[in-house]
Amino acid sequence: MRITNNLISDHVLNNIQKGMSRVSDLQNQLSTGKKFQTPSDNPIEVSRSLRVNDQVNKTEQYMRNLEVMQPILQQSDGVLSEITTQLNSVDTLTKQFLNASNNDNYELLASNMSEILDTVISLANSNYNGKYVFGGYNTSEVPFTREGDKIRYNGTDDVLTANISENTSIDVSIPGSSIFTTHQILGGSEVSSKSAAFIPEPSTNTFSIKVGNMAAVDITVNADTSNISLQDIADKINISGAEVNAYVKESENGYRLKLVSNFVGEDGEITLADTGADISDGLLNRLGLVDGANLTSGRQNNFNTGVLDQMVRIYNKMSVNDTDIDQELANMDLGRDNILLNYGKVGVMMQNIEQKQSLMTDMKLKQQELLSSIEDIDYAEIMTELNSEMVAYQAAIQAGARVVMPSLLDYL
């Protein structure tokens, strides 16, 4: 093979150019602190970097979720503690009222009772940054309002959750319907999904819902259509005017219908009845809410623990110097126990958040260490490599100057 001056020159220039490129790459790494600037620099490591970056971003989002909910739980904890203190004041006040020597002061004691009731309702309506902490999903509306001698609950029965991984969430709130108990009935019949047909054939299904001492509301479902789902039934109940909220709740093996009263305690007691020709095959019976004799068969909570309704009743009796409040006091004790139970649940949630935050902090640190090992340079190593490349580059220039034969232009 014939070696020409042009061929030698091309090889020399090519080697010098490669040396310059390596020096430039190393200088860029030193100036940015990163091993690569574009995906083409190292496609495999760039792909790893993107995956780890995504994991870091998700972990940071999960940490923000907990940071948002933590102060709300802290406020809930403080509110429930203060409510417990107020209920202790009710206990002291009622003892004074039942003391015969203090009966002449019943109007003053009733006034004090009214003030405590207003304070407890105000505490139950606590908000954080404009969002009510005991309203379930309805965080924009005051949860508890007094309507005469009844206490209405305007929130939902839902528990707020915070995502801590792609497939895991934790409870971070307690709805007011659990703290100041509203009557709840969970049906015994399950379906595979919210939209699955519960009534497959056209038929007429009639039933009534009565809340407290209010008039019963008659409801008709599925008069001329088929394939009615649990959600369809819940929607029908929710627009009927009955003072209940109907939910489709997920259970272990499917979904069930749940009814929650809009009023606290005994004032919100739900009474159900199938009203069709054959009540043994009525819709409520098939939902597992009542039996063939229209007696409630669904799972119920103890709705005598509402506290707020009992406080109203005690106030009303105090106002007329009626000392027959033994049943109300017994229910108040149950209500206090229920509030303490929920107080403990809030404490467990706060502890759970702190544990998750600690785990996520460690996880984020490890992810960032892995990301650094993928992206970040070792400055000492790169400096050594740069010095070596600079020496090689200078040597290539000097060698090239000797190898390339001089031409007439060198003498001009």
SVG drawing of the C-alpha trace seen along z (x, -y; Angstrom):
<svg xmlns="http://www.w3.org/2000/svg" viewBox="-99 -33 112 46">
<polyline fill="none" stroke="black" stroke-width="0.4" points="0.0,0.0 1.4,-3.4 1.6,-5.8 1.2,-9.4 1.8,-12.6 -1.9,-13.4 -2.7,-10.1 -0.2,-10.7 -1.6,-14.2 -5.2,-12.9 -4.2,-10.3 -2.4,-12.9 -5.2,-15.4 -7.8,-12.7 -5.8,-11.6 -5.3,-15.2 -9.1,-15.8 -10.0,-12.7 -7.6,-13.9 -9.2,-17.4 -12.7,-15.8 -11.7,-13.7 -10.2,-16.7 -13.3,-18.7 -15.6,-16.0 -13.6,-15.8 -13.6,-19.6 -17.4,-19.6 -17.7,-16.9 -15.6,-19.0 -17.6,-22.1 -21.0,-20.5 -20.1,-17.7 -22.1,-15.2 -20.9,-12.2 -23.1,-12.9 -24.8,-15.9 -27.0,-14.4 -28.6,-10.9 -26.2,-10.1 -23.3,-10.4 -24.3,-7.2 -27.8,-5.9 -27.8,-3.1 -26.8,-5.2 -29.2,-8.0 -32.0,-5.5 -31.1,-4.4 -30.9,-8.0 -34.4,-8.7 -35.8,-5.8 -34.2,-6.7 -35.1,-10.3 -38.7,-9.2 -38.5,-7.2 -37.1,-10.2 -39.9,-12.5 -42.5,-10.0 -41.0,-9.7 -40.9,-13.5 -44.6,-13.6 -45.5,-11.0 -43.6,-12.9 -45.5,-16.1 -48.8,-14.2 -47.9,-13.4 -46.6,-16.9 -49.9,-18.3 -52.0,-16.0 -49.8,-16.0 -50.9,-19.5 -54.5,-18.6 -54.1,-15.5 -52.3,-17.6 -55.2,-20.0 -57.7,-17.1 -55.7,-15.8 -55.9,-19.2 -59.6,-19.6 -60.5,-16.2 -58.5,-16.8 -60.4,-20.1 -63.7,-18.5 -62.9,-15.9 -62.2,-18.7 -65.5,-20.3 -67.4,-17.1 -65.7,-16.8 -67.2,-20.3 -70.6,-18.9 -70.2,-16.2 -69.3,-18.7 -72.2,-20.9 -74.8,-18.1 -73.6,-17.1 -74.2,-20.6 -77.7,-20.6 -78.6,-17.3 -77.6,-18.7 -80.9,-19.8 -79.2,-22.8 -78.4,-24.2 -81.8,-23.7 -82.6,-27.4 -79.8,-28.2 -81.1,-25.9 -81.4,-28.8 -77.8,-29.8 -76.7,-26.2 -78.7,-25.8 -77.1,-28.9 -73.7,-27.4 -74.7,-24.2 -75.8,-26.1 -72.4,-27.8 -70.6,-24.5 -72.7,-23.1 -71.9,-26.0 -68.2,-25.6 -68.2,-21.9 -70.1,-22.6 -67.5,-25.3 -64.7,-22.9 -66.3,-20.2 -66.4,-22.8 -62.6,-23.4 -60.8,-24.1 -57.3,-24.2 -56.4,-26.6 -60.1,-26.9 -60.8,-23.2 -63.0,-21.6 -61.2,-18.7 -64.2,-16.6 -66.2,-16.9 -65.0,-13.8 -64.8,-14.6 -66.9,-17.7 -64.2,-20.0 -65.7,-23.2 -69.0,-23.2 -69.5,-23.6 -69.9,-20.0 -72.3,-20.6 -75.2,-23.0 -77.9,-23.3 -81.5,-23.1 -83.8,-23.7 -83.2,-20.7 -81.4,-18.7 -77.8,-18.7 -77.3,-18.2 -74.2,-16.7 -73.3,-18.1 -70.2,-16.1 -69.6,-12.7 -68.8,-9.3 -65.5,-9.1 -62.0,-8.9 -59.3,-11.0 -56.3,-9.0 -52.8,-9.8 -50.9,-7.8 -47.5,-6.6 -46.7,-4.4 -48.3,-3.4 -50.5,-0.8 -50.7,-1.8 -52.5,-4.6 -53.0,-5.3 -56.0,-6.9 -55.3,-10.5 -58.7,-11.7 -61.8,-10.7 -65.2,-11.9 -67.5,-13.8 -70.1,-11.1 -67.8,-8.7 -66.9,-11.2 -70.4,-12.6 -72.2,-9.4 -74.9,-9.4 -77.0,-6.3 -75.5,-4.0 -76.8,-0.8 -74.7,1.4 -76.5,3.8 -75.7,7.5 -75.9,8.2 -72.8,7.9 -72.2,7.4 -69.0,7.7 -68.9,4.0 -70.6,0.7 -72.1,0.9 -73.0,4.6 -76.7,5.2 -78.5,5.7 -82.0,5.8 -81.6,7.6 -85.2,7.7 -87.8,4.9 -89.9,4.5 -91.4,2.0 -89.6,1.7 -91.1,-0.5 -89.8,-1.3 -89.8,-4.1 -87.1,-5.7 -87.9,-7.6 -85.4,-9.6 -86.1,-10.4 -89.5,-11.9 -89.7,-13.3 -92.2,-12.0 -91.3,-8.9 -90.3,-9.4 -91.6,-6.9 -89.2,-5.8 -89.7,-3.9 -86.8,-2.3 -86.7,-0.5 -90.3,-1.1 -89.7,-0.5 -86.0,0.4 -83.7,3.3 -80.1,3.8 -80.3,1.3 -77.0,1.2 -76.2,0.4 -75.0,-3.0 -78.3,-3.6 -80.2,-2.7 -77.9,-5.0 -78.4,-7.9 -82.2,-7.4 -82.2,-7.5 -79.9,-10.6 -82.3,-12.6 -85.4,-11.4 -85.4,-14.0 -84.9,-11.4 -82.5,-12.7 -79.9,-10.1 -76.9,-9.7 -76.5,-6.5 -73.1,-5.2 -71.8,-2.1 -69.1,-0.8 -66.3,1.6 -66.1,4.7 -64.0,7.8 -65.8,9.6 -67.5,6.9 -69.7,3.8 -72.6,3.1 -75.1,0.3 -74.7,-1.9 -77.1,-4.4 -75.9,-7.3 -78.3,-9.6 -77.9,-13.4 -78.7,-14.0 -76.5,-13.3 -77.5,-10.6 -81.0,-9.4 -82.6,-12.3 -81.2,-10.7 -82.4,-7.1 -83.2,-5.5 -86.4,-3.4 -86.7,-1.4 -89.6,0.5 -90.3,2.4 -93.8,1.3 -94.5,3.5 -97.0,6.3 -94.5,8.9 -92.2,7.4 -90.4,10.7 -88.9,10.1 -88.7,6.3 -85.7,4.4 -84.4,3.4 -84.7,7.1 -82.6,8.1 -80.1,5.4 -79.8,7.0 -81.0,3.8 -84.2,5.3 -85.6,8.8 -88.9,10.2 -90.7,8.5 -89.2,5.1 -87.0,5.2 -83.5,3.8 -81.1,6.6 -78.1,4.7 -75.1,4.0 -75.8,0.9 -73.6,-1.3 -74.4,-2.4 -76.0,-5.8 -76.8,-6.7 -73.2,-8.0 -73.8,-11.2 -73.0,-13.5 -74.3,-16.7 -77.9,-15.5 -77.6,-14.4 -76.2,-17.8 -79.2,-19.5 -81.6,-17.2 -79.8,-17.9 -80.0,-21.6 -83.7,-21.4 -84.4,-19.6 -82.2,-21.9 -84.1,-24.9 -87.3,-23.6 -85.6,-22.3 -86.2,-18.6 -83.7,-16.4 -84.6,-13.2 -81.4,-13.1 -80.0,-9.7 -80.4,-8.2 -78.8,-11.2 -75.9,-11.0 -75.5,-7.3 -75.4,-8.1 -73.0,-10.9 -70.6,-8.5 -70.8,-6.2 -70.3,-9.2 -67.2,-10.3 -65.8,-6.8 -66.4,-6.9 -64.6,-10.3 -61.7,-9.0 -61.5,-6.0 -61.3,-8.3 -58.8,-10.4 -56.6,-7.3 -57.1,-6.6 -55.8,-10.1 -52.8,-9.4 -52.1,-6.2 -52.4,-8.0 -50.0,-10.6 -47.5,-8.0 -48.0,-6.1 -47.2,-9.3 -44.1,-10.0 -42.9,-6.4 -43.6,-6.6 -41.9,-10.0 -38.8,-8.5 -38.8,-5.5 -39.3,-7.8 -36.5,-10.1 -34.1,-7.1 -35.5,-5.8 -35.0,-9.2 -31.4,-9.4 -30.6,-6.0 -32.3,-6.9 -30.3,-10.1 -27.1,-8.2 -27.9,-5.8 -28.6,-8.7 -25.4,-10.4 -23.4,-7.2 -25.0,-7.2 -24.8,-10.9 -22.0,-12.5 -18.3,-12.4 -15.4,-11.6 -13.5,-14.9 -10.2,-13.4 -10.6,-10.6 -11.6,-13.0 -8.8,-15.4 -6.3,-12.6 -7.8,-11.4 -7.9,-15.0 -4.2,-15.5 -3.4,-12.2 -5.4,-13.2 -3.7,-16.6 -0.3,-15.0 -1.4,-12.6 -2.9,-15.5 0.3,-17.6 2.4,-14.5 0.1,-13.9 0.7,-17.5 4.4,-17.3 4.6,-13.9 2.4,-15.1 4.7,-18.0 7.7,-15.7 5.9,-13.1 4.3,-15.4 6.9,-16.2 7.7,-19.8 6.6,-21.4 7.7,-24.4 5.2,-26.5 7.3,-26.1 10.1,-28.1 8.0,-30.9"/>
</svg>
